[in-house]
Amino acid sequence: MGKISKKSDKEKQELYEWKRKLSLILDYSSKIKANSSLKETLTLIAGAAKDVLQSDRCTVFLLDRDTNELFSWVAHGMGSKELRFPSDMGLAGYVATHKKTLNIKDAYKDKRFNPEIDKKTGYRTETILCMPMDNMKEKVIGVFQVLNKKAGKFNKQDEEVLKLLSRQAASAIESAQLYKEMKKSFESFINTLAETIDARDPMTAGHSKRVCGYSVLIAKKLGYKQEKIDAIKFAALLHDLGKIGVKEAVLTKPGRLNENEYKHIQSHAEMTRKILERTYFQKAYRDIPLTASSHHENLDGSGYPNHIKGNDIPEPSRIMAIADVFDAITYKRHYRGPMPFSKVINILKEDIGTKFEQRLVKVFLGLEINDIFLVMINNNYKQNTGKFDEELEGVTVDEIYRKMENRIEDEKINAFRRHYPPRVNNED
C-alpha cells in the first residue's frame, strides 16, 4: 500500500478559510428573519460579505430600469448618502451590462474604473471584486461589490463565496420586488373599489380615502408598526363597501332619512362584513372584515351592527369611528352644509364615553392641523411631503379648537380659515 500523502500547508490554509467563511455565512444567515425588510436583509448580507471576505467596504447596487441607472441600496462608508450613476458607467456598470464578474487587482490601472466617486468621498479604491446579481429569469437586477481586501488580493475562493452571497441577495431583492408589485396591485384594486362605492353618491366622493387618511394619522401617532398601519388603511378604504347593497334613492336622498330608510342604510355595515369574509386575506389582514364592519359600533354598546362595546370593539374600528364622523360632519351633505370646526370638535368631545374612547379622541386632537388639511383638501392618505401652510406648522387640532372657543383671533386662526371649510369636489 502506498503512503497517504499529508495535506500541504496551503491546502490546510484553504480548508481553514472555507470553514471560517462558511461559519460566518451561517451565522449571518441565522440573523435574517422572515419578516425582515429588504434594507435589513441586504444590510446583513453586505455585512457578511465584508466580514467573510475581510474587505474594507461592500456596496449593493440595484438596477433602476425606469432611469437605466444603478443606485446604492447598501453602501458601507457612505452613511445615508445614495450613489447613483448610469448603468453602463464604471466597473459596476460594466458588470451590469456584460454580466461578467470582475476581480480587479489595481483599480486605477483599469480603464473601466470611474475614479469620480473616490474624488467625491476621499476614499482610495485599490482592489475590487464585483459580481452581477441575476433574477430567476437570468436578468441582471443589480451588482454586488466588495472593495479593498485587507490582506492581499481577492482570490477564486472569494469569488465563490461572493457568488453564494450575491444569490442570497438577489433572491431577497426579487422576492421584495414581487411582493411590492403584488401589494401595489392590491392597493390599486382596493382604491378603485373604494372610489367606485363613494362615486355612487357624488356628495361623498373621496370620503373613504379621507377616513383612511385620518385613521392612518392616528395609528402612526399611537406607534402602530407598518403592517398594522397597512391593515387599518385597507379596512378604512373598504369600510363602506356594503353600501353597494343600499338603494340609490336612499343613498342620495336630499333630506333626512325616515326610520325605515335609516335602518336600510345601517345594513351596509353587516353587508361590508359579509362581502369581505368571502375574500381571502393573508394572515396580517385577516381581521379586516371585522375591523371594517365595526366602525359604527359605539363604546357603550348602542351602535350597530352587533351592539358590541368597549374593548370588544377592535381598536382600529374605534379609530375609524372618530375618522368617519369627523369627515362626515366637516363636509357638505344632502341635508346640511359643513359644520363649523369648533362644533365638529365639540361633537367628538361630547360623545366620549358613549361613542368614542377618550384616549383616542385625545390622540386625534393632538394631530397637526397641516396633516389634517393634507388629507382633507387633497384626499391623499399617503401624505404629501413638505408643508401645507407654514403659518400652521406645528399647530394641533386642539390648539385651533381652543383659540376658537376662547374667541382668539390671530394669524394661525386666519391661516386656518383660509382652508376651512374644505372645498367639495374641488369646487370653491
C-alpha beads as a LAMMPS data file, in Angstrom:
LAMMPS data file: protein, C-alpha beads

428 atoms
427 bonds

1 atom types
1 bond types

-500.0 500.0 xlo xhi
-500.0 500.0 ylo yhi
-500.0 500.0 zlo zhi

Masses

1 110.0

Atoms # bond

1 1 1 0.000 0.000 0.000
2 1 1 1.219 3.465 -0.859
3 1 1 1.570 6.109 1.768
4 1 1 -1.316 8.575 2.231
5 1 1 0.127 11.955 1.432
6 1 1 -0.294 14.630 4.013
7 1 1 -2.107 17.780 3.065
8 1 1 0.130 20.673 2.234
9 1 1 0.160 23.792 4.372
10 1 1 -1.533 25.630 1.502
11 1 1 -4.394 23.106 1.372
12 1 1 -4.791 23.274 5.135
13 1 1 -4.967 27.059 4.967
14 1 1 -7.570 26.914 2.173
15 1 1 -9.658 24.420 4.156
16 1 1 -9.402 26.590 7.259
17 1 1 -10.509 29.612 5.228
18 1 1 -13.517 27.734 3.834
19 1 1 -14.569 26.673 7.329
20 1 1 -14.158 30.211 8.637
21 1 1 -16.127 31.718 5.770
22 1 1 -18.934 29.171 5.862
23 1 1 -19.230 29.531 9.630
24 1 1 -19.617 33.309 9.296
25 1 1 -22.126 32.954 6.440
26 1 1 -24.245 30.558 8.513
27 1 1 -24.032 32.907 11.492
28 1 1 -25.247 35.868 9.404
29 1 1 -27.946 33.778 7.695
30 1 1 -29.395 32.825 11.075
31 1 1 -29.893 36.537 11.815
32 1 1 -32.082 37.090 8.769
33 1 1 -35.716 36.896 9.870
34 1 1 -38.647 36.063 7.645
35 1 1 -40.271 39.458 8.312
36 1 1 -37.072 41.479 7.821
37 1 1 -37.305 44.393 5.428
38 1 1 -35.258 44.330 2.237
39 1 1 -32.998 47.022 3.711
40 1 1 -32.373 44.939 6.836
41 1 1 -31.742 41.776 4.826
42 1 1 -29.314 43.392 2.384
43 1 1 -27.523 45.172 5.231
44 1 1 -26.935 41.800 6.898
45 1 1 -25.768 40.169 3.657
46 1 1 -23.461 43.105 2.885
47 1 1 -22.071 42.860 6.420
48 1 1 -21.463 39.152 5.864
49 1 1 -19.600 39.863 2.605
50 1 1 -17.443 42.498 4.289
51 1 1 -16.524 40.257 7.240
52 1 1 -16.267 36.935 5.420
53 1 1 -14.078 38.334 2.634
54 1 1 -12.149 40.519 5.092
55 1 1 -12.729 43.543 2.907
56 1 1 -12.966 47.205 3.830
57 1 1 -16.319 48.013 2.235
58 1 1 -19.261 46.445 0.484
59 1 1 -21.884 48.017 -1.761
60 1 1 -25.118 46.518 -3.090
61 1 1 -26.324 48.314 -6.211
62 1 1 -29.843 47.849 -7.603
63 1 1 -30.778 48.466 -11.217
64 1 1 -33.432 51.119 -11.782
65 1 1 -34.875 50.113 -15.163
66 1 1 -37.034 53.247 -15.399
67 1 1 -33.986 55.552 -15.402
68 1 1 -31.437 52.952 -16.556
69 1 1 -29.269 53.735 -13.529
70 1 1 -27.518 51.803 -10.788
71 1 1 -28.155 53.104 -7.269
72 1 1 -26.751 52.006 -3.922
73 1 1 -29.169 50.255 -1.594
74 1 1 -26.452 49.467 0.941
75 1 1 -23.079 51.244 0.825
76 1 1 -20.551 50.979 3.654
77 1 1 -18.795 54.235 4.394
78 1 1 -21.471 56.373 2.740
79 1 1 -23.879 56.831 5.651
80 1 1 -27.340 57.633 4.295
81 1 1 -25.987 59.047 1.011
82 1 1 -27.098 57.339 -2.189
83 1 1 -24.735 56.635 -5.071
84 1 1 -26.491 56.827 -8.438
85 1 1 -25.000 56.711 -11.924
86 1 1 -25.743 55.414 -15.462
87 1 1 -25.950 51.622 -15.557
88 1 1 -23.081 51.368 -18.073
89 1 1 -20.625 53.582 -16.155
90 1 1 -17.587 52.339 -14.254
91 1 1 -16.777 48.801 -13.212
92 1 1 -20.198 48.210 -11.658
93 1 1 -21.785 49.413 -14.897
94 1 1 -19.570 47.096 -16.929
95 1 1 -20.574 44.144 -14.744
96 1 1 -24.292 45.021 -15.063
97 1 1 -24.059 45.484 -18.833
98 1 1 -21.881 42.448 -19.671
99 1 1 -22.993 40.105 -16.860
100 1 1 -19.390 39.310 -16.007
101 1 1 -17.595 39.024 -12.684
102 1 1 -14.585 41.323 -12.316
103 1 1 -11.703 40.703 -9.934
104 1 1 -9.537 43.812 -10.154
105 1 1 -6.090 43.791 -8.575
106 1 1 -5.428 47.531 -9.092
107 1 1 -8.466 49.729 -9.743
108 1 1 -6.554 52.746 -11.061
109 1 1 -4.837 50.645 -13.725
110 1 1 -8.173 49.547 -15.166
111 1 1 -9.600 51.927 -17.786
112 1 1 -13.160 50.912 -16.879
113 1 1 -12.776 52.225 -13.339
114 1 1 -14.524 55.540 -12.617
115 1 1 -12.452 57.498 -10.037
116 1 1 -15.064 60.248 -9.619
117 1 1 -16.682 58.577 -6.602
118 1 1 -13.283 58.346 -4.879
119 1 1 -12.744 62.049 -5.568
120 1 1 -16.107 62.933 -4.033
121 1 1 -15.684 60.742 -0.955
122 1 1 -11.941 60.981 -0.357
123 1 1 -11.685 57.188 -0.423
124 1 1 -8.924 55.284 -2.247
125 1 1 -10.110 52.161 -4.044
126 1 1 -7.447 49.528 -4.682
127 1 1 -8.829 46.006 -5.106
128 1 1 -12.354 45.271 -6.309
129 1 1 -14.466 42.132 -6.565
130 1 1 -17.656 42.895 -8.463
131 1 1 -20.388 40.482 -9.472
132 1 1 -23.800 40.723 -11.218
133 1 1 -26.980 39.689 -9.382
134 1 1 -29.496 37.848 -11.569
135 1 1 -33.177 37.087 -11.027
136 1 1 -34.890 33.775 -11.806
137 1 1 -35.157 34.802 -15.466
138 1 1 -31.392 35.415 -15.501
139 1 1 -31.856 39.152 -15.952
140 1 1 -29.498 41.472 -14.082
141 1 1 -31.229 43.202 -11.175
142 1 1 -28.149 44.671 -9.532
143 1 1 -24.457 44.420 -8.716
144 1 1 -22.679 43.149 -5.583
145 1 1 -19.311 44.789 -4.961
146 1 1 -16.612 44.481 -2.281
147 1 1 -13.628 46.802 -2.033
148 1 1 -10.088 46.622 -0.696
149 1 1 -9.268 43.232 0.753
150 1 1 -7.356 43.885 3.959
151 1 1 -4.636 41.321 3.246
152 1 1 -3.588 40.545 -0.311
153 1 1 -5.901 40.274 -3.301
154 1 1 -9.318 38.673 -3.826
155 1 1 -8.950 35.053 -4.976
156 1 1 -11.088 32.334 -6.598
157 1 1 -12.381 31.193 -3.208
158 1 1 -13.528 34.751 -2.531
159 1 1 -15.345 34.751 -5.880
160 1 1 -17.198 31.549 -4.946
161 1 1 -18.199 32.996 -1.580
162 1 1 -19.413 36.266 -3.119
163 1 1 -21.384 34.261 -5.697
164 1 1 -23.164 32.488 -2.841
165 1 1 -23.938 35.771 -1.062
166 1 1 -24.996 37.549 -4.262
167 1 1 -27.503 34.765 -4.974
168 1 1 -28.892 35.188 -1.479
169 1 1 -29.143 38.951 -2.012
170 1 1 -30.707 38.525 -5.473
171 1 1 -33.321 36.158 -4.052
172 1 1 -34.215 38.678 -1.325
173 1 1 -34.429 41.505 -3.868
174 1 1 -36.588 39.538 -6.295
175 1 1 -38.956 38.426 -3.524
176 1 1 -39.245 42.010 -2.267
177 1 1 -39.881 43.348 -5.768
178 1 1 -42.523 40.685 -6.423
179 1 1 -44.202 41.446 -3.083
180 1 1 -44.061 45.171 -3.849
181 1 1 -45.758 44.641 -7.223
182 1 1 -48.424 42.406 -5.684
183 1 1 -49.050 44.914 -2.896
184 1 1 -49.202 47.763 -5.410
185 1 1 -51.771 45.831 -7.452
186 1 1 -53.760 45.008 -4.295
187 1 1 -53.758 48.658 -3.157
188 1 1 -54.768 49.834 -6.618
189 1 1 -57.708 47.426 -6.641
190 1 1 -58.870 48.492 -3.166
191 1 1 -58.547 52.187 -4.033
192 1 1 -60.580 51.684 -7.203
193 1 1 -63.214 49.753 -5.259
194 1 1 -63.453 52.494 -2.621
195 1 1 -63.746 55.212 -5.261
196 1 1 -66.446 53.240 -7.076
197 1 1 -68.540 52.921 -3.909
198 1 1 -68.085 56.599 -2.990
199 1 1 -68.979 57.645 -6.550
200 1 1 -72.496 56.249 -6.159
201 1 1 -73.198 59.490 -4.324
202 1 1 -71.141 62.431 -5.687
203 1 1 -71.665 64.213 -2.373
204 1 1 -69.453 61.643 -0.612
205 1 1 -66.683 61.463 -3.228
206 1 1 -63.317 60.938 -1.512
207 1 1 -64.900 60.006 1.838
208 1 1 -63.240 56.584 2.137
209 1 1 -59.802 57.958 1.301
210 1 1 -60.160 60.725 3.843
211 1 1 -61.347 58.329 6.553
212 1 1 -58.328 56.233 5.646
213 1 1 -56.067 59.272 5.914
214 1 1 -57.267 60.344 9.366
215 1 1 -57.139 56.735 10.615
216 1 1 -53.555 56.325 9.434
217 1 1 -52.536 59.584 11.150
218 1 1 -53.986 58.364 14.452
219 1 1 -52.425 54.903 14.043
220 1 1 -48.996 56.419 13.408
221 1 1 -49.369 58.671 16.453
222 1 1 -50.154 55.552 18.502
223 1 1 -46.960 53.921 17.257
224 1 1 -48.520 51.254 15.066
225 1 1 -45.993 49.228 13.071
226 1 1 -46.226 49.344 9.273
227 1 1 -48.072 46.027 8.977
228 1 1 -50.825 47.245 11.329
229 1 1 -50.927 50.616 9.576
230 1 1 -51.472 48.819 6.254
231 1 1 -54.265 46.750 7.803
232 1 1 -56.150 49.795 9.134
233 1 1 -55.550 51.591 5.824
234 1 1 -57.199 48.804 3.828
235 1 1 -60.034 48.398 6.336
236 1 1 -60.767 52.138 6.210
237 1 1 -60.799 52.186 2.418
238 1 1 -63.293 49.307 2.472
239 1 1 -65.410 50.410 5.443
240 1 1 -68.402 51.440 3.289
241 1 1 -68.192 48.541 0.833
242 1 1 -71.598 47.306 1.972
243 1 1 -73.227 50.437 0.529
244 1 1 -73.174 48.575 -2.753
245 1 1 -76.368 46.946 -1.438
246 1 1 -78.061 50.210 -0.403
247 1 1 -80.738 51.639 -2.695
248 1 1 -79.531 54.686 -4.577
249 1 1 -82.720 56.582 -3.725
250 1 1 -81.870 56.239 -0.029
251 1 1 -78.170 56.887 -0.512
252 1 1 -78.736 60.169 -2.373
253 1 1 -81.950 61.326 -0.711
254 1 1 -81.888 65.172 -0.460
255 1 1 -83.075 65.351 3.114
256 1 1 -83.181 63.440 6.374
257 1 1 -83.970 59.719 6.296
258 1 1 -87.094 58.239 7.854
259 1 1 -86.852 55.316 10.294
260 1 1 -87.091 52.578 7.634
261 1 1 -84.597 54.315 5.362
262 1 1 -82.191 54.742 8.256
263 1 1 -82.412 51.021 9.106
264 1 1 -81.831 50.210 5.452
265 1 1 -78.670 52.310 5.268
266 1 1 -77.458 50.829 8.561
267 1 1 -77.448 47.427 6.872
268 1 1 -74.319 48.440 4.962
269 1 1 -72.109 47.621 7.964
270 1 1 -73.240 43.985 8.121
271 1 1 -73.104 43.768 4.332
272 1 1 -69.483 45.009 4.432
273 1 1 -68.550 42.175 6.782
274 1 1 -70.311 39.517 4.688
275 1 1 -68.651 40.625 1.455
276 1 1 -65.189 40.866 2.995
277 1 1 -65.497 37.499 4.743
278 1 1 -65.763 35.907 1.306
279 1 1 -62.436 37.495 0.362
280 1 1 -59.094 35.812 1.038
281 1 1 -56.771 37.978 3.138
282 1 1 -53.241 36.990 4.123
283 1 1 -52.601 36.494 7.843
284 1 1 -51.699 40.135 8.609
285 1 1 -55.031 41.304 7.166
286 1 1 -57.378 38.582 8.437
287 1 1 -59.158 40.994 10.818
288 1 1 -60.152 43.414 8.043
289 1 1 -63.758 42.100 7.684
290 1 1 -64.455 42.658 11.416
291 1 1 -62.484 45.913 11.587
292 1 1 -64.135 47.450 8.532
293 1 1 -67.665 46.475 9.572
294 1 1 -67.364 47.648 13.203
295 1 1 -66.784 51.388 12.661
296 1 1 -70.403 52.156 13.668
297 1 1 -70.180 50.241 16.953
298 1 1 -70.337 52.537 19.994
299 1 1 -68.294 52.330 23.159
300 1 1 -71.468 51.909 25.262
301 1 1 -72.887 49.130 23.046
302 1 1 -75.568 51.286 21.402
303 1 1 -74.027 51.055 17.935
304 1 1 -74.515 48.603 15.082
305 1 1 -74.498 46.009 13.577
306 1 1 -73.655 43.754 16.576
307 1 1 -74.011 46.118 19.585
308 1 1 -70.559 45.192 20.889
309 1 1 -68.950 47.612 23.317
310 1 1 -65.739 48.734 24.980
311 1 1 -62.613 46.751 24.229
312 1 1 -64.653 44.153 22.356
313 1 1 -64.653 46.664 19.508
314 1 1 -61.300 46.306 17.672
315 1 1 -59.106 49.337 18.354
316 1 1 -58.689 50.056 14.607
317 1 1 -62.508 50.246 14.392
318 1 1 -62.603 52.668 17.323
319 1 1 -60.054 54.798 15.480
320 1 1 -62.060 54.643 12.254
321 1 1 -65.227 55.670 14.119
322 1 1 -63.609 59.020 15.001
323 1 1 -62.260 59.474 11.480
324 1 1 -65.622 58.596 9.909
325 1 1 -67.655 61.040 11.995
326 1 1 -65.071 63.806 11.636
327 1 1 -65.151 63.533 7.848
328 1 1 -68.925 63.209 7.644
329 1 1 -69.569 66.455 9.531
330 1 1 -66.779 68.557 8.029
331 1 1 -68.110 68.003 4.512
332 1 1 -71.345 69.031 2.876
333 1 1 -74.197 66.530 2.889
334 1 1 -77.605 66.488 1.159
335 1 1 -79.377 67.853 4.230
336 1 1 -76.742 70.321 5.579
337 1 1 -73.541 72.176 4.869
338 1 1 -70.130 71.580 6.502
339 1 1 -70.301 72.152 10.247
340 1 1 -68.241 74.899 11.937
341 1 1 -64.948 73.422 13.122
342 1 1 -65.480 74.144 16.813
343 1 1 -68.864 72.396 16.643
344 1 1 -67.236 69.395 14.950
345 1 1 -64.729 69.043 17.783
346 1 1 -67.456 69.598 20.397
347 1 1 -69.409 66.675 18.932
348 1 1 -66.357 64.403 19.198
349 1 1 -65.702 65.530 22.788
350 1 1 -69.359 65.250 23.855
351 1 1 -69.537 61.660 22.624
352 1 1 -66.504 60.500 24.615
353 1 1 -67.511 57.505 26.723
354 1 1 -70.641 56.759 24.708
355 1 1 -69.373 56.567 21.116
356 1 1 -65.665 57.314 21.305
357 1 1 -62.772 56.367 23.538
358 1 1 -61.277 59.352 25.379
359 1 1 -57.684 58.243 24.780
360 1 1 -58.198 58.050 21.011
361 1 1 -60.017 61.385 20.780
362 1 1 -57.100 62.935 22.679
363 1 1 -54.684 61.480 20.104
364 1 1 -56.813 62.914 17.293
365 1 1 -56.825 66.358 18.926
366 1 1 -53.038 66.158 19.115
367 1 1 -52.661 65.737 15.358
368 1 1 -51.143 68.618 13.410
369 1 1 -53.706 70.670 11.519
370 1 1 -51.416 70.723 8.470
371 1 1 -51.640 66.917 8.272
372 1 1 -55.422 67.117 8.609
373 1 1 -55.615 69.576 5.714
374 1 1 -53.340 67.427 3.541
375 1 1 -55.893 64.642 3.863
376 1 1 -58.921 66.938 3.747
377 1 1 -58.037 69.054 0.730
378 1 1 -56.058 66.607 -1.350
379 1 1 -57.926 63.409 -0.442
380 1 1 -54.447 61.950 -0.056
381 1 1 -53.897 59.454 2.765
382 1 1 -50.258 58.908 1.699
383 1 1 -49.384 62.381 2.979
384 1 1 -47.520 64.725 0.670
385 1 1 -44.016 65.735 1.632
386 1 1 -43.410 69.363 2.503
387 1 1 -45.519 71.906 4.359
388 1 1 -49.163 72.624 3.712
389 1 1 -49.204 76.078 5.319
390 1 1 -46.118 77.453 7.072
391 1 1 -48.212 79.561 9.447
392 1 1 -49.863 76.375 10.719
393 1 1 -46.657 74.390 11.127
394 1 1 -46.693 72.516 14.447
395 1 1 -50.219 73.721 15.294
396 1 1 -52.520 70.966 16.574
397 1 1 -56.237 70.403 16.111
398 1 1 -56.750 71.114 19.809
399 1 1 -54.868 74.408 19.632
400 1 1 -57.129 75.696 16.848
401 1 1 -60.202 74.486 18.738
402 1 1 -59.174 76.254 21.956
403 1 1 -58.461 79.504 20.137
404 1 1 -61.935 79.368 18.598
405 1 1 -63.591 78.552 21.907
406 1 1 -61.803 81.488 23.542
407 1 1 -62.539 83.766 20.554
408 1 1 -58.846 84.402 19.918
409 1 1 -58.195 85.925 16.520
410 1 1 -54.596 85.679 15.311
411 1 1 -52.540 84.704 12.262
412 1 1 -52.995 80.996 12.980
413 1 1 -56.776 81.265 13.033
414 1 1 -56.691 83.367 9.868
415 1 1 -54.500 80.763 8.187
416 1 1 -56.870 78.020 9.315
417 1 1 -59.907 79.841 7.912
418 1 1 -58.240 80.056 4.507
419 1 1 -58.660 76.308 4.197
420 1 1 -61.794 75.513 6.209
421 1 1 -64.463 74.536 5.392
422 1 1 -62.985 72.265 2.733
423 1 1 -63.964 72.576 -0.888
424 1 1 -66.261 69.858 -2.189
425 1 1 -65.111 68.040 -5.327
426 1 1 -62.506 70.763 -5.941
427 1 1 -65.189 73.459 -6.195
428 1 1 -64.755 76.743 -4.368

Bonds

1 1 1 2
2 1 2 3
3 1 3 4
4 1 4 5
5 1 5 6
6 1 6 7
7 1 7 8
8 1 8 9
9 1 9 10
10 1 10 11
11 1 11 12
12 1 12 13
13 1 13 14
14 1 14 15
15 1 15 16
16 1 16 17
17 1 17 18
18 1 18 19
19 1 19 20
20 1 20 21
21 1 21 22
22 1 22 23
23 1 23 24
24 1 24 25
25 1 25 26
26 1 26 27
27 1 27 28
28 1 28 29
29 1 29 30
30 1 30 31
31 1 31 32
32 1 32 33
33 1 33 34
34 1 34 35
35 1 35 36
36 1 36 37
37 1 37 38
38 1 38 39
39 1 39 40
40 1 40 41
41 1 41 42
42 1 42 43
43 1 43 44
44 1 44 45
45 1 45 46
46 1 46 47
47 1 47 48
48 1 48 49
49 1 49 50
50 1 50 51
51 1 51 52
52 1 52 53
53 1 53 54
54 1 54 55
55 1 55 56
56 1 56 57
57 1 57 58
58 1 58 59
59 1 59 60
60 1 60 61
61 1 61 62
62 1 62 63
63 1 63 64
64 1 64 65
65 1 65 66
66 1 66 67
67 1 67 68
68 1 68 69
69 1 69 70
70 1 70 71
71 1 71 72
72 1 72 73
73 1 73 74
74 1 74 75
75 1 75 76
76 1 76 77
77 1 77 78
78 1 78 79
79 1 79 80
80 1 80 81
81 1 81 82
82 1 82 83
83 1 83 84
84 1 84 85
85 1 85 86
86 1 86 87
87 1 87 88
88 1 88 89
89 1 89 90
90 1 90 91
91 1 91 92
92 1 92 93
93 1 93 94
94 1 94 95
95 1 95 96
96 1 96 97
97 1 97 98
98 1 98 99
99 1 99 100
100 1 100 101
101 1 101 102
102 1 102 103
103 1 103 104
104 1 104 105
105 1 105 106
106 1 106 107
107 1 107 108
108 1 108 109
109 1 109 110
110 1 110 111
111 1 111 112
112 1 112 113
113 1 113 114
114 1 114 115
115 1 115 116
116 1 116 117
117 1 117 118
118 1 118 119
119 1 119 120
120 1 120 121
121 1 121 122
122 1 122 123
123 1 123 124
124 1 124 125
125 1 125 126
126 1 126 127
127 1 127 128
128 1 128 129
129 1 129 130
130 1 130 131
131 1 131 132
132 1 132 133
133 1 133 134
134 1 134 135
135 1 135 136
136 1 136 137
137 1 137 138
138 1 138 139
139 1 139 140
140 1 140 141
141 1 141 142
142 1 142 143
143 1 143 144
144 1 144 145
145 1 145 146
146 1 146 147
147 1 147 148
148 1 148 149
149 1 149 150
150 1 150 151
151 1 151 152
152 1 152 153
153 1 153 154
154 1 154 155
155 1 155 156
156 1 156 157
157 1 157 158
158 1 158 159
159 1 159 160
160 1 160 161
161 1 161 162
162 1 162 163
163 1 163 164
164 1 164 165
165 1 165 166
166 1 166 167
167 1 167 168
168 1 168 169
169 1 169 170
170 1 170 171
171 1 171 172
172 1 172 173
173 1 173 174
174 1 174 175
175 1 175 176
176 1 176 177
177 1 177 178
178 1 178 179
179 1 179 180
180 1 180 181
181 1 181 182
182 1 182 183
183 1 183 184
184 1 184 185
185 1 185 186
186 1 186 187
187 1 187 188
188 1 188 189
189 1 189 190
190 1 190 191
191 1 191 192
192 1 192 193
193 1 193 194
194 1 194 195
195 1 195 196
196 1 196 197
197 1 197 198
198 1 198 199
199 1 199 200
200 1 200 201
201 1 201 202
202 1 202 203
203 1 203 204
204 1 204 205
205 1 205 206
206 1 206 207
207 1 207 208
208 1 208 209
209 1 209 210
210 1 210 211
211 1 211 212
212 1 212 213
213 1 213 214
214 1 214 215
215 1 215 216
216 1 216 217
217 1 217 218
218 1 218 219
219 1 219 220
220 1 220 221
221 1 221 222
222 1 222 223
223 1 223 224
224 1 224 225
225 1 225 226
226 1 226 227
227 1 227 228
228 1 228 229
229 1 229 230
230 1 230 231
231 1 231 232
232 1 232 233
233 1 233 234
234 1 234 235
235 1 235 236
236 1 236 237
237 1 237 238
238 1 238 239
239 1 239 240
240 1 240 241
241 1 241 242
242 1 242 243
243 1 243 244
244 1 244 245
245 1 245 246
246 1 246 247
247 1 247 248
248 1 248 249
249 1 249 250
250 1 250 251
251 1 251 252
252 1 252 253
253 1 253 254
254 1 254 255
255 1 255 256
256 1 256 257
257 1 257 258
258 1 258 259
259 1 259 260
260 1 260 261
261 1 261 262
262 1 262 263
263 1 263 264
264 1 264 265
265 1 265 266
266 1 266 267
267 1 267 268
268 1 268 269
269 1 269 270
270 1 270 271
271 1 271 272
272 1 272 273
273 1 273 274
274 1 274 275
275 1 275 276
276 1 276 277
277 1 277 278
278 1 278 279
279 1 279 280
280 1 280 281
281 1 281 282
282 1 282 283
283 1 283 284
284 1 284 285
285 1 285 286
286 1 286 287
287 1 287 288
288 1 288 289
289 1 289 290
290 1 290 291
291 1 291 292
292 1 292 293
293 1 293 294
294 1 294 295
295 1 295 296
296 1 296 297
297 1 297 298
298 1 298 299
299 1 299 300
300 1 300 301
301 1 301 302
302 1 302 303
303 1 303 304
304 1 304 305
305 1 305 306
306 1 306 307
307 1 307 308
308 1 308 309
309 1 309 310
310 1 310 311
311 1 311 312
312 1 312 313
313 1 313 314
314 1 314 315
315 1 315 316
316 1 316 317
317 1 317 318
318 1 318 319
319 1 319 320
320 1 320 321
321 1 321 322
322 1 322 323
323 1 323 324
324 1 324 325
325 1 325 326
326 1 326 327
327 1 327 328
328 1 328 329
329 1 329 330
330 1 330 331
331 1 331 332
332 1 332 333
333 1 333 334
334 1 334 335
335 1 335 336
336 1 336 337
337 1 337 338
338 1 338 339
339 1 339 340
340 1 340 341
341 1 341 342
342 1 342 343
343 1 343 344
344 1 344 345
345 1 345 346
346 1 346 347
347 1 347 348
348 1 348 349
349 1 349 350
350 1 350 351
351 1 351 352
352 1 352 353
353 1 353 354
354 1 354 355
355 1 355 356
356 1 356 357
357 1 357 358
358 1 358 359
359 1 359 360
360 1 360 361
361 1 361 362
362 1 362 363
363 1 363 364
364 1 364 365
365 1 365 366
366 1 366 367
367 1 367 368
368 1 368 369
369 1 369 370
370 1 370 371
371 1 371 372
372 1 372 373
373 1 373 374
374 1 374 375
375 1 375 376
376 1 376 377
377 1 377 378
378 1 378 379
379 1 379 380
380 1 380 381
381 1 381 382
382 1 382 383
383 1 383 384
384 1 384 385
385 1 385 386
386 1 386 387
387 1 387 388
388 1 388 389
389 1 389 390
390 1 390 391
391 1 391 392
392 1 392 393
393 1 393 394
394 1 394 395
395 1 395 396
396 1 396 397
397 1 397 398
398 1 398 399
399 1 399 400
400 1 400 401
401 1 401 402
402 1 402 403
403 1 403 404
404 1 404 405
405 1 405 406
406 1 406 407
407 1 407 408
408 1 408 409
409 1 409 410
410 1 410 411
411 1 411 412
412 1 412 413
413 1 413 414
414 1 414 415
415 1 415 416
416 1 416 417
417 1 417 418
418 1 418 419
419 1 419 420
420 1 420 421
421 1 421 422
422 1 422 423
423 1 423 424
424 1 424 425
425 1 425 426
426 1 426 427
427 1 427 428
